[in-house]
Every structure is written in C-alpha cells, then in structure tokens.
Amino acid sequence: MAPTPDDAHIISSARQTAIAVDSCSLLSPDFLSTYHVPVAQMRINIGDESFTDNSQIDYAEMYRRIADEPDMRAWVSAPIPQQWLETIRSASQDVDAVICLTVAAGLSASYDSARVAADLARKENGSIDVRVVDSGTISGALKLLATEATRVIELGLDANEAVEHIQQTKSDLRTIATLDDLNRVQHIANAPQILIRLAKTLNIKPVVAFSNDNFRIIAKPFSIQDAIRRMIRGIADDIEASPASFVVLHADAPDRAKTVANQIRTLFNTEAVNISDFHPFTGFYAGRGAVGIAWHDQSHLKT
C-alpha cells in the first residue's frame, strides 16, 4: 500500500534525492517535517494586506472576507527566485540532487521562478543536481503528486528515475470541482469565458475539470447536490475498481467536503481520503462554497 499524504515514516538512509515544493502543494506541517520537504512560500494579497502563506492562515476567514467584499483586490503571488533558492539550499543537505516540484506553469510564475533559482544554485554549488518539474496541476492533485514523488525517493530512486516516475504519474492525476460562486473564476485566463457567463446567467453550478493547464466545463447542473453526484459519477467512470488516493477540497464548505469524502469511502476502493482547504491560489477563483476532488489511480504502481 502506498503511503498517504499525511503518513509519517522513517527517512531512508538510501535517499539520494530531495523534493522541494511550493506552498500550493498543501502538504501538512507534519509531513513536511518528517520527510524534510522544504517549501517555497507564496504570498497572499488581500486589498492592501500581504502576508506569507503558511499553515497558520485561517482560509475560511479569508474566503468570508472575499465573499463580503466581492470587488476586493485579492491574488496570490508566486515565490520569487530568492525564496526558491533558499528552499533548494535547505533541500540539498546530504543529498546529490533536488527536484523542485511546482504548481502548473501555465497558471503561475512559480515554475519560471524555480528555474531561475536552480541556475543560481548550480552556480553556487557545481556538484548539486537541481531539476525543476512542472506538475501540470494544482492543489489536491499537486499534493498527491508530491506525496508519490516522496514515496519513490524514500525507496532510493535517483533523480533520473524519480523524475521519470513523476512524469508518468502526472498522467494519472485527475481534478474536478463544482463552483457555487462564479464571480471570480472568469478572471482565469484559460477559463471558458462564454460558458461561464452563460452559467452565471442561468444560475448553473458547473462541474469543471482541470488538465494540461486548461479548465473545461463537463456538466451544467442547477444545484450543488446534482453537481456532487455528477463528480462522483465521473470518478466511477475513470477508476472502475482500481485502488485510488483522494483529496477532497473545499472553500469554506467543510460539511460539503465531509459528505463527499464519506461517499468516496463508501463507493470506491480507496488507499487514502484526505480533506483539505483549497489553496488560495485556486480558492480565490473557485469562490466560497466550491468543492473539488483530486484523485490518483494507483493500479499501475510497481515501484
């Protein structure tokens, strides 16, 4: 059985490679500490306030503030190269290589920032091997990918083998969400603008899938309950009886997330089911009340 995103275990003495992530990975403080996974922190900006993303932030309060003031300026800034450089320095202790795993490059500057930092790190230390990998995904799916990357590194895979495994795993990740508030999603460059405007006019609660840096609407129900049923059907069509790990995401909608998680545990062959807040990077745009599901079909894992 593959470890869950929040499992603790002993770091392998055979480890040659370390993982570094940006804070969109949603990894828990215990996981980060146990595995020694350094994090390049994003910055959350609301109005005139700006603060570093960390585990102490009350995301529910943040979503309420945005809902109360829908025109408030709010966005998330990618880690700057210096932050990524410090993260790489921390990760490179006692290993030969560092793999920087970032949120989707098509949605954030984190990937480009990490590449700049990787060049600086190589100039500082010519013996360190730094790889920057675009996860191609967001939030819960990035958490699953980072967890799987850590698992294989703990088994002793070198950088080449680990990067190859990460690239293969990316194709097995899925993310879907239902949106209750469409006031901000239209600001995403890759979002289907015409369909979103139509959904707002008709009061539809769209089910949105994310893959390859693009969002697409896959269902147009008129209630959150119907939207959740459509998401569950989508999972069933994708994984059949295969074992899978899940992350259920929400934007200030914990009761909805618990309901979805319980359905998943009842209906599917689960390796793990975790509940998490949406990271603000996606939560700002998904809007308060959104619920998402990320999953990873693990039937192929042989490593």
C-alpha positions as CSV (number, residue, x, y, z in Angstrom):
1,M,0.0,0.0,0.0
2,A,1.3,3.4,-0.9
3,P,1.7,5.9,2.0
4,T,-1.0,8.6,2.3
5,P,-0.2,12.3,2.1
6,D,-0.2,12.6,5.9
7,D,1.6,9.4,6.8
8,A,4.8,9.6,8.8
9,H,7.6,7.2,8.2
10,I,11.3,6.9,8.7
11,I,13.5,8.6,6.1
12,S,15.5,6.0,4.1
13,S,19.3,6.0,4.6
14,A,19.5,5.2,0.8
15,R,17.9,8.5,-0.2
16,Q,20.0,10.3,-2.8
17,T,17.4,12.9,-3.9
18,A,15.3,15.5,-2.1
19,I,12.0,17.1,-3.0
20,A,11.2,20.8,-2.7
21,V,7.7,22.2,-3.4
22,D,5.8,25.5,-3.5
23,S,3.1,26.0,-0.9
24,C,0.3,25.2,-3.4
25,S,1.2,21.6,-2.6
26,L,-0.9,21.7,0.5
27,L,1.4,19.2,2.4
28,S,0.8,19.2,6.1
29,P,3.4,20.5,8.5
30,D,3.9,17.0,10.0
31,F,4.6,15.6,6.5
32,L,7.0,18.4,5.6
33,S,8.9,17.9,8.8
34,T,9.0,14.1,8.7
35,Y,10.3,14.0,5.1
36,H,12.3,17.2,5.3
37,V,10.5,18.7,2.3
38,P,11.3,22.5,2.2
39,V,8.6,24.8,0.9
40,A,8.9,28.0,-1.3
41,Q,6.1,30.0,0.2
42,M,3.7,32.0,-2.0
43,R,2.3,35.4,-0.8
44,I,-1.4,36.0,-0.3
45,N,-2.6,39.5,-1.0
46,I,-6.0,40.9,0.1
47,G,-6.6,44.6,-0.5
48,D,-3.6,46.4,1.0
49,E,-2.5,43.5,3.1
50,S,0.2,41.0,2.0
51,F,1.4,38.0,4.0
52,T,3.3,34.8,3.6
53,D,1.3,31.7,3.0
54,N,1.7,29.3,5.9
55,S,-0.2,26.6,7.9
56,Q,-1.5,29.2,10.4
57,I,-3.6,31.1,7.9
58,D,-7.4,30.8,8.5
59,Y,-8.5,30.1,5.0
60,A,-12.2,30.1,6.0
61,E,-11.9,33.6,7.3
62,M,-10.1,34.6,4.1
63,Y,-12.9,33.3,1.9
64,R,-15.5,35.1,4.0
65,R,-13.7,38.4,3.6
66,I,-13.6,38.0,-0.1
67,A,-17.3,37.0,-0.3
68,D,-18.3,40.0,1.8
69,E,-16.3,42.3,-0.5
70,P,-16.5,40.8,-3.9
71,D,-14.6,43.6,-5.6
72,M,-11.7,43.4,-3.1
73,R,-8.4,43.1,-4.8
74,A,-7.1,39.6,-4.0
75,W,-4.5,37.4,-5.6
76,V,-1.6,35.0,-4.8
77,S,2.0,35.8,-5.8
78,A,4.4,33.1,-6.8
79,P,7.6,32.6,-4.8
80,I,10.4,34.9,-6.0
81,P,13.7,33.2,-7.2
82,Q,15.4,34.1,-3.9
83,Q,12.8,32.1,-2.0
84,W,13.2,29.2,-4.2
85,L,17.0,29.4,-3.9
86,E,16.7,29.3,-0.1
87,T,14.4,26.3,-0.4
88,I,16.9,24.5,-2.7
89,R,19.7,25.2,-0.3
90,S,17.7,23.6,2.5
91,A,16.7,20.6,0.4
92,S,20.3,19.9,-0.8
93,Q,21.7,19.0,2.5
94,D,23.2,15.5,2.5
95,V,21.8,14.6,-0.9
96,D,23.1,14.6,-4.5
97,A,20.1,16.1,-6.2
98,V,17.0,18.2,-5.6
99,I,13.7,18.0,-7.6
100,C,11.6,21.2,-7.4
101,L,8.0,20.4,-8.0
102,T,5.8,23.4,-8.9
103,V,2.2,24.2,-9.5
104,A,1.1,24.2,-13.1
105,A,3.4,26.5,-15.1
106,G,0.5,27.7,-17.3
107,L,-1.1,29.2,-14.2
108,S,1.7,30.5,-12.1
109,A,5.2,32.0,-12.3
110,S,6.4,29.6,-9.6
111,Y,7.9,27.3,-12.3
112,D,9.9,30.1,-14.0
113,S,11.0,31.4,-10.6
114,A,12.3,27.9,-9.6
115,R,14.2,27.6,-12.9
116,V,16.0,30.9,-12.2
117,A,16.8,29.7,-8.7
118,A,18.0,26.4,-10.0
119,D,20.6,28.2,-12.2
120,L,21.7,30.3,-9.2
121,A,22.0,27.1,-7.1
122,R,24.2,25.4,-9.7
123,K,26.5,28.4,-9.8
124,E,26.8,28.3,-6.0
125,N,27.5,24.6,-5.9
126,G,28.6,23.0,-9.1
127,S,28.2,19.5,-7.7
128,I,24.4,19.7,-6.9
129,D,21.9,18.4,-9.5
130,V,18.8,20.5,-9.5
131,R,15.7,19.6,-11.6
132,V,12.6,21.7,-11.9
133,V,9.5,19.8,-12.8
134,D,6.2,21.4,-13.8
135,S,3.5,19.3,-12.1
136,G,0.9,20.5,-14.7
137,T,-1.7,20.5,-11.9
138,I,-3.0,22.3,-8.9
139,S,-3.9,22.0,-5.2
140,G,-5.0,18.5,-4.2
141,A,-3.6,16.8,-7.3
142,L,-0.2,18.5,-6.6
143,K,-0.4,17.2,-3.1
144,L,-0.9,13.7,-4.4
145,L,2.0,14.0,-6.8
146,A,4.3,15.4,-4.2
147,T,3.4,12.6,-1.9
148,E,4.1,10.0,-4.6
149,A,7.4,11.6,-5.5
150,T,8.4,11.5,-1.9
151,R,7.5,7.8,-1.7
152,V,9.7,6.7,-4.5
153,I,12.6,8.9,-3.4
154,E,12.3,7.2,0.0
155,L,12.8,3.9,-1.8
156,G,16.1,5.1,-3.1
157,L,15.4,6.2,-6.7
158,D,17.9,8.5,-8.1
159,A,17.0,11.9,-9.7
160,N,16.6,10.5,-13.2
161,E,14.4,7.6,-12.1
162,A,12.3,9.9,-9.8
163,V,11.7,12.5,-12.5
164,E,10.6,9.7,-14.9
165,H,8.2,8.4,-12.3
166,I,6.8,11.8,-11.6
167,Q,6.2,12.4,-15.3
168,Q,4.4,9.0,-15.6
169,T,2.3,9.7,-12.5
170,K,1.2,13.1,-13.8
171,S,-0.9,11.4,-16.5
172,D,-2.9,9.5,-13.8
173,L,-3.9,12.6,-11.8
174,R,-7.4,14.0,-12.1
175,T,-9.1,17.1,-10.7
176,I,-12.7,18.2,-10.9
177,A,-14.7,20.8,-8.9
178,T,-18.1,22.3,-8.7
179,L,-18.4,26.0,-8.3
180,D,-21.0,27.8,-6.2
181,D,-19.8,31.3,-6.8
182,L,-18.8,32.3,-10.3
183,N,-17.8,36.0,-9.6
184,R,-14.1,35.4,-9.8
185,V,-13.5,32.3,-12.0
186,Q,-14.0,34.5,-15.1
187,H,-10.6,36.2,-14.3
188,I,-8.7,32.9,-15.0
189,A,-7.1,33.4,-18.4
190,N,-7.7,29.7,-19.5
191,A,-11.3,29.5,-18.2
192,P,-14.0,29.2,-20.9
193,Q,-15.4,32.7,-20.7
194,I,-18.5,32.3,-22.8
195,L,-19.7,29.2,-20.9
196,I,-19.0,30.9,-17.5
197,R,-21.1,33.9,-18.4
198,L,-23.9,31.6,-19.6
199,A,-23.7,29.7,-16.3
200,K,-23.9,32.9,-14.3
201,T,-27.0,34.0,-16.2
202,L,-28.8,30.6,-15.8
203,N,-27.6,30.1,-12.1
204,I,-25.8,26.9,-13.1
205,K,-23.4,25.2,-10.7
206,P,-20.8,24.0,-13.3
207,V,-18.6,21.0,-12.8
208,V,-15.2,21.9,-14.1
209,A,-12.3,19.6,-14.9
210,F,-8.6,20.7,-15.0
211,S,-5.9,19.1,-17.1
212,N,-3.0,20.2,-19.2
213,D,-3.2,23.8,-17.9
214,N,-6.8,24.1,-19.1
215,F,-10.2,24.2,-17.5
216,R,-13.3,22.8,-19.2
217,I,-16.9,22.5,-18.1
218,I,-18.0,18.9,-18.1
219,A,-21.5,19.3,-16.6
220,K,-24.0,22.1,-16.0
221,P,-26.3,21.1,-13.1
222,F,-28.6,23.6,-11.4
223,S,-27.7,22.6,-7.8
224,I,-24.6,21.7,-5.8
225,Q,-26.2,18.4,-4.9
226,D,-26.6,17.4,-8.5
227,A,-23.1,18.7,-9.2
228,I,-21.6,16.5,-6.5
229,R,-23.5,13.5,-7.9
230,R,-22.0,14.3,-11.3
231,M,-18.5,14.4,-9.9
232,I,-19.0,11.0,-8.2
233,R,-20.1,9.5,-11.5
234,G,-17.1,10.9,-13.1
235,I,-14.8,9.2,-10.7
236,A,-16.6,5.9,-11.2
237,D,-16.2,6.2,-14.9
238,D,-12.5,6.9,-14.5
239,I,-11.2,4.4,-11.9
240,E,-13.7,1.5,-12.1
241,A,-12.5,-0.9,-9.3
242,S,-8.9,0.3,-9.2
243,P,-7.4,1.5,-5.9
244,A,-7.0,5.3,-5.7
245,S,-6.0,8.0,-3.3
246,F,-8.2,11.1,-3.0
247,V,-8.0,14.7,-1.7
248,V,-11.4,16.4,-1.2
249,L,-11.0,20.2,-1.4
250,H,-13.3,22.9,-0.2
251,A,-13.5,26.7,0.0
252,D,-15.1,27.4,3.4
253,A,-17.5,24.4,2.8
254,P,-16.3,21.7,5.3
255,D,-19.7,20.0,5.7
256,R,-19.9,19.5,1.9
257,A,-16.4,18.2,1.8
258,K,-17.1,15.7,4.6
259,T,-20.2,14.5,2.8
260,V,-18.2,13.9,-0.4
261,A,-15.4,12.2,1.5
262,N,-17.9,9.8,3.1
263,Q,-19.4,9.0,-0.3
264,I,-16.0,8.3,-1.7
265,R,-15.1,6.0,1.2
266,T,-18.3,4.1,0.7
267,L,-18.3,3.7,-3.1
268,F,-14.7,3.3,-4.1
269,N,-11.6,1.2,-3.4
270,T,-9.6,3.9,-1.5
271,E,-6.0,4.0,-0.5
272,A,-6.5,7.3,1.3
273,V,-9.1,10.0,1.5
274,N,-7.9,13.4,2.9
275,I,-9.9,16.6,3.3
276,S,-8.2,19.9,2.7
277,D,-8.9,23.6,2.1
278,F,-8.4,24.8,-1.4
279,H,-5.1,26.6,-1.6
280,P,-5.8,30.3,-2.0
281,F,-4.1,30.1,-5.4
282,T,-7.2,28.2,-6.7
283,G,-9.6,29.1,-4.0
284,F,-9.6,32.8,-4.8
285,Y,-11.0,31.9,-8.2
286,A,-13.1,28.9,-7.3
287,G,-15.1,31.1,-4.9
288,R,-16.6,30.4,-1.5
289,G,-18.6,27.2,-1.4
290,A,-16.6,25.4,-4.0
291,V,-15.9,21.6,-3.6
292,G,-13.3,19.7,-5.5
293,I,-11.9,16.2,-5.8
294,A,-8.4,15.2,-6.8
295,W,-7.5,11.6,-7.2
296,H,-4.7,9.3,-8.3
297,D,-5.4,5.9,-9.8
298,Q,-2.7,3.7,-8.2
299,S,-3.4,0.4,-10.0
300,H,-0.3,0.7,-12.2
301,L,2.2,1.3,-9.4
302,K,5.0,-1.2,-9.4
303,T,7.9,0.8,-7.9
